């Protein structure tokens, strides 16, 4: 369970870092640029602990899937970015895939 929590924290840091990239204006603003570096370092550091226990394919699927879902929500809420219906359906499929892996896959250590 600890590995899943650390993976979730890694995803959160990755999403915050990705959001800070947009705020950094091409790395021309100091503090958002620092936030990018710190967040990605923390994300990868935490990811190493999840990879000690969980299969790499599962970790990467959850990492990328949840990152896409969360960054889509951040874009909508904080950057006024709108997704059209096909994009929402696609993000929903990604979320469904992560849930299916969690609930049904024998490759996932629970």
Secondary structure, DSSP 8 states (H G I E B T S, - for coil): -HHHHHHHHHHHHHHHHHHHHHHTTTTTSHHHHHHHHHHHHHHHHHHHHHHTTS-HHHHHHHHHHHHHHHHHHHHHHHS-----HHHHHHHHHHHHHHHHHHHH-SSS--
